[in-house]
Amino acid sequence: MAMMHTNLVNHYERVFAFQQYHRWSIAEIEDMLPWEFEVMTSLLENYIQKVELDRKQAALNRAAL
């Protein structure tokens, strides 16, 4: 039961992230095939990591000035 709960929470966190970063509706997200959802999740994670890395690099550059 705990595993199902964890997976459900993860699912809703990913849906929320798609809504926030891409402004997709829940219907658009739920209409994805499972493999599409996994691919888009991976791409979103990569994008968020890149944005965070760019933000950290910009902060370091400002601090160095």
Helices and strands as residue ranges (DSSP letters): H 2-22, H 26-30, H 34-64
